[in-house]
Amino acid sequence: PNHMGGRYSSLVKFLASRARKANRKWNRKAKEGRFSSSMDMCAIRCLARLLHTAHLFNLRKEVIRATIPLLNHPNEEVRQTVLSGVQKLFRADAQGDSTLEVVRLISQIAVSQGQKVRAEMVATFLELNLSKDVIHGGSKQRGPVSKKKLSKKALQRRKRLKDVDEQLDRE
């Protein structure tokens, strides 16, 4: 059982290295219309599946760093494969840790690439599950709280937050 973890780690690292090499090859030969290696595409499919099926395991950062840059890949099949994996990850990730890592990496890539970002990279944001708590920065309290239990400062703070929320809604 202990030696299986090492093999699994080696497999993920191998798949990630194949995906990175495929991305570098395309960056050099972006004008060619076909994908050069079926092994590279197989590695990309495996990594895309790992994104959403094993997003809680210890090598998820390695998988994320290898796959997310491929959303800007010249080959549409590669982009769509990774996009599908990212969309499924966003739906499956209840804790939000993996989603946060993906969003941060996409934003870093978007900043570094400027306007040279493909639509699939931006399309991932359409799948984000944004609740009102996230949008309003967690300022809204969950469930009714009786005013008798709150201190005077807490009541004043609540009133100020309510006023700010109303102003934001008007704007």
Disulfide bonds with the S-S distance in Angstrom:
none
